[in-house]
């Protein structure tokens, strides 16, 4: 008992503090970047319905691409953290440069896809012609920003791996602050600016036409490049990075470094893409159940997605802490760090569940005044309260495993748990019910499927972490 108390004092409590200090800025950065999407929807929605639909449809295409790039480049974080823990600063610079080469290629590929491949997808989805045209214009503008956001994510992964997560928070906030006025000016044009500020607006700004969804895309691209340029300047001049000399001499593409990043990062990108497509497909299936059900599903998902930012950020910080410790070749401590993070994730899940339960009614009322939607949303929130534990556990177990650079098994577990158990089971329960024991459960069946999928992932990832943390 005395030894356990000593471990808490000397290892677990200091590690918990370090983990939380890393995670909170990451959470702020995630919320700021999510805020850009909220601003886009709000501002285009006030312009006209066609622009709102164009941005919504367009976002459903470029957001998964960006998340795939982000996930792949997240592989750079454990690589940098490992070298930092082992005090091998000379190995960090070439590793980051390979990440930047990969980011540039991924960004250019994403830009080409968004500019050339969207109209056939819109035709397949039966998107109305006017919405399709505006959405294609919106995506052509966003495409210009994709290399910028890819390079930003690579530099952010480097900074996070160096245990400096606050820069990404402040730079993401700056990106949001740039996005808001740029959106207003380019969506509504000079006339909108005059109506807001009066006739004192400079004549050159008054001449800018209202561009709707296209203007929103331009504003998004401007924000992306702004964030990249500020992060570049910060990593060039910040004292925290001086021992790395990141911009002293650029390393040409090296196959070994690129292969390591792809080996570690690509499965992360695939896993994130699988998770995004899971919720996208469920939304499509739920769409056939009527507007009341769709509204309730979207409100419940929106609310829980915001709360998910906290365990997600903890997971990203846990990757850094485990990677740092492994770089020091302290295998026993790395195991303690990993499982301590898992315990902290359980406490966060308990907080999220309590918060959901206590605030559900007033928060739902902010979204809608329709009593039918409110009542149905409340039943979905009750299910969401249940899966907070498995959701927080699975994402943090995955974060710990990424610190071990063990990402391929995480990808396999994610695909099987999300698509086979989560989506497949949810579809069966929603459409057919529980093997004749119940009627079709509709939207509740899909949410029960989510609980099953997330719980399966948590159990399998816990088994994998237990196995890998005992190796060596």
N, C-alpha and C positions, 0 to 999 in steps of 0.2 A: 504493500500500500504506500509506504514511504517512497519507494522507487518510482511508482506511478505518479505520485504528487510531484516528485522532482522532475520527471519527464515533462509534465505539464508546464512547470515553471521554466525549465531550461530549453525545451524544444517546441512543444505544441503551441503554447501561448505566443512566443515570439514569431513563430511561423504563421500563425493565424493573423497576427497584426500585419506582417509583411504581405501576406496574401490579399487582405482586404485593402491595404494601401495601393497595391497594384491594380486591384479589380475596379475600384470606384471610378478612377479616371476613364478606364475602358468603357464602363457602363455609361458615363456621360457622353463619350464620343459616339457610342452606338445610338443613344437617344437623339443626339444632334443630327446624325446622318439620317435616322428615321424621320426626324422632323422635316427634312427637305421634301420627302415624299408627301407628308401631310400638307405642307405649304403648297406644293404643286397641285394637289387635288382641290384644296380650298380655293385657290386663286383661279384656276381654270373653271371650276364649278360656278364661280360668280361671273365668268365671262359668257359662256353659253354651254348648253348641254352637249353639243357635238364635240367641243374642245375637251370637256371633262371626259367623255367616253374615249376620245382619241388618246388622251394621256393615260387613262386607266388601262386600256388595251395595250398601249405601247410599253408601259411599265411592266406588264406581265411578261414581256419578251426580254427587255434589257436587264431587268433586275436579276433573273436567274443567271444570266451570263456574267454579270458583275459579281454575284455571289460565288460562282464557280471560280472566277479569277481570284477573288479574295481568299477563298479556301485554299486554292493551290499555293498562293503566295504566303499563306499562314505557315506553310512548311518551313519558311525561313526563320520563324521565331524560335523553335527548339534548336535549330542549327546554331543560331547566334548565341542563344542562352547556354548551350553546351560549351562552346568555345570560350564564352565569358567566364563561366564557372571554372574552367580549367586554366584561366589567365592566358589564353592564346589569342591575344588581340590581333596578331599578325594574320591569323586565319579568318578573321571576321570580314575584313575588307573584300578579299576576292569572293567570298561566299555571297556577300550582299550584291556585288557587281553581277554575279551570275543571276541573282534574283531579279535585278533590274533588266537584264537582257530578256529573261523569261517574261517579265511583266510587259515589256515593250512589244514582244511578239504576240502575247495574248491580247493586249489592247488593240493592236492593229487588226488581228483576226476578228475580234468582236466588232470593231468598227466596220469592217468590210461586210460581215454578216448582216449588220443592222441596216446598211445602206443598199444591199443587193437582194436580200432573201426574205423580206417581210411580206411583200404583196402576195406571193403564193400561200403563205400561212394565213393571211387575212381571208383569202378566197376559200381556203379549206374550213375556216372558222365561220364562214358566212357573215363576216363583218360588213355592215352597210357601207356602200361605196364612199359616201362623204366622210364617214368616220375613218375608213381605211386610208383615204388620201391624207387626211390631217394627221393621222397617227404615223404614216410613213414619213411625212415631213418632220414631225416631232422626233422620230427615231433617227432621221438623217442628221439632225442637229446634235442629238445626244451622242451619236457615233463619234463626233469630233472629240468629245471628252473622254472616251473610253481608254485611250492610251494614258491620258493624264491620271485618271482614277486608278488604273493598274499600277502605275509608277508610285503614286501616293501610297497604295496599300503595301507595296514592297518596302518602302521606306518606313511605313508605320510598323510593319513586322520586324524590321531591324531595330527600331527604337524600343518596341515592346520587349524584344529579346535582350536589350541592354538594360532592362529594368526601369525604363523611362516611358511611362504610359501617359503622363500628363500632357506632353506635347500634342498627341493625337486628339486629346479632348479639346484643347484650346483651338487647334487648327480646324477641327470639325465644327466648332461653334462659329469660327470666322467664316467657314464655308456656308453655314446656314445664314449668317448675317449678310453675306454677299448675295445669296440666293433670293432672299425676300425682296429687296429693291430691284434687282435685275428682273425677277419675275414680274413685278408690278409694271415696270417700264416697258418690257418687251411683250407682255401679254395684252395690256390695255393701251399701250402706245402713248404718244404725247397728249392726246385728249384725256386719257385717264389720269395722267400726271397733273394736268391743269385742273381737272375736277377735284383732285386731292389737295394740291398746294396753291392753286390760284393762278392768275395770269402772270405772276412774276417768274414763272419757269422760263429758262433760257430758250430762245427761239429754235436753236438746233435740236433741243430735246423735244420741243413741240412738234417737230417734223417727223418724228419716229412713228411709223404706222402701227396700229394694233395687229399683232401677229398670232394671238391665240396660242394654240398648242405648239406651233413652231417656235414662237417666242419663248415658251416655257422650256423647250428643248435647248435653245441657245443659252438661257440662263443656267440650266443644269450643267451644260458643258463648261461655261465660264466658272462656275463654282468648283467643278472638278479640277480644272487646271490651276485655279487659285490655290486650292489646298495642296496640290502637288508642288507648286513653286515655293510656297511658304515652308513646307516640310523640307524641301531641298535646301533652302537658305538656312533653316534652323539646324539641320544635320551638318551643314558646312561650317557654321560658326559657333554652335553650342559647345560649351566646355565639356559637357558629359561625353561627347563623342571624339574629343581631340586625340585620345590615345589610339583610336582606330584609323585616323587620317583617311576617312572614307573617300574624299574627293582629291586626295593628293596625286594619285596616278590611277588611271582607269584600267581595269583588267579586261582583256579581250575575252570573248566567249570561250569557255573551257568545258569540254564534254563531261568530265568527271563531276565538276561542280553543278552543272545543269542536271545531270542524271540524279545526283543526290537530292536536289530540290524537287524534281519531278517524282522521285521515289517516295519522298516524305509527304510532299504537298498535294500531288494529284489525287490521292485517295481522300484527302480532306475535302478538296473541291467537289469530288463526286458525292461524298456523303452529304455535304451541304445541299448540293443540287437535288439529291434524292429527297431530302427533307422538304425542300421548297415545293418540289413537284407533288409530294404527298398531299400537302395542304391545298395546292392548286386543283388537283384531281378531285379531292373531297368537295371543294367548292363547286366544281362542275356538276358532280352527282347531286349535291344538295339543291342546285339551281332548279331542278325539275320538281321540287317539293312545294313550290309556291313562295310568294313574296314574303309572307309572315315568317316562314321557316328560314329563308335566305337572310332576312334582316336579323333574326335572332342569332343565327350562326355567325354572321359577320361581326356583330357587336361582341359576342362572347369571345370570338377569336381575337379581335382587336384588343380587348381588355387584357386577356391573358398573355398576348404577345408582348405587351409593354412590360408586364411583370417578369417575363422570361429573360429580359435584358440582364437582370441581376445574376441569375445562375449562369447565363452564357458568359458574362464578363468574368465571373469567378473561374469558369473553365479556362478561359484564355490566360488568366493570370496563373492558374495552376500549371499550365503547360510551361510557362517561363520558370516557375520555381522548381519544378521537377527537372527541367533541362539544366538549370544552373547547378543543382546538386549532383546530377549525374556527371556533369563536366568536371566536378571536383573528385570524381571517382569514389564518392561516399554512398555506396549502394544501400546500406542499411538506413541512412538518413533519408535517402530518396524515397524509400518505401514508406517511411514515417510521414514525409511531406505529402506524398500522394494520398494516403489514407486519411491524414488530417484534413486535407482539402475535401475529401468525400464527406467527412463528418460535418464540416462547415456547410456543405451543400445541403445536408439534411436539415440543419437549423434554418437555412434560408428558405427551404421548401416549407417548413412549418410556418415561418413568417408570412410567406406568400399566400398560403392556404388561409391563414387567419385573416389576412388583409382582404382577400377575395370575399370571404364569407361576410365580413363586417361591412364592407363598402359596396356590395353587389347592387343593392336596390338603388341607392342614390346615384351611383355611377351609370347604371342602365338608364335611369331617368334623364341623364344628360344626353344620351344618345337618341332617345325616342320617347314620345309621349303616348304611343300606341299601347294600350293595356295588353293586347294579345301578344305582341312582340316582347313586351316586358316580362310577361309570365313565362313564355317559352325560354327566353334568354336566361332567366333565373334557374330553370331546371338544368340548362347546359353549364352554367357557372357551378352548380352543385357537383357535376361530373368533373369540371376543371379543378375544383378543390381536391378531388381524389387524386388526379394525376400529377399534381405539383411535385410530389415526392419522387415518382419514377422519372419525371421529366428532368428535374434538377439532378438526380443521381446519374442518369444516362449521359447528360452533357458534360458533367464533371469527371465521370469515369473516363469518358472519351478524351477530355482535356489532359488528364494525368497520363493516359496512354500515348498521347501525342508528344508529351515531354520525353517519353522513352523512344520516340520516333517510330512507334508501332502503330502505323496508320492503315495498313492494308486490311488487317483483321477488323479494325473499327469500321472500315468501309463495308466489308462483307456482312458484319453483324447489323449495320445500319440498313443496308438494302433489304436483307431478309426480314428484319423486325418491322421496318416501316411499311414496305410494300406487301409482303406476304401476310404478316400478322395484322398490322395496322390497317392498311387499305383493303386487303382481301377479306379479313375478318369483319371490318366495318361495313363493307359493301354487303356481305352475306347477311349480317344482322339487320342492316337497314332495309334491305329488299326482301329477305326471306324470313327473318326472325331466327330464333334459337332452335333449330331442328324440330320444328313443329310444336315446341313447348310454348312459344309466344307468337303473337302476330308480328309482322314486320315492324321494326322499331324506328324506322325513318331516320331523322337526323341524330337521335339518341344512339342508334346503332353505330353510326360513324364515330361518335365520340367515345363510345365504349371500345370500339376498335382501336382508337388512339391510345386509350389507357392500356389495352393489351399489348399493343406494339411497343410503347415506351417502356412498359414493365419488362417485356421480353428483352429489349435492348439493355436495360439496366442490369438484369440478371446475367446476361452473357458477357457484358463488359466487365462486371465485377469479377466473374470467373477469370477473364483474360488478365485483368490487372493483378489478381492474386497470383496467377501463374508467372507473369513476366517480372513482377517485382521481387520474386524469390530466386530468379535466375542470377547466376554469378555470385 
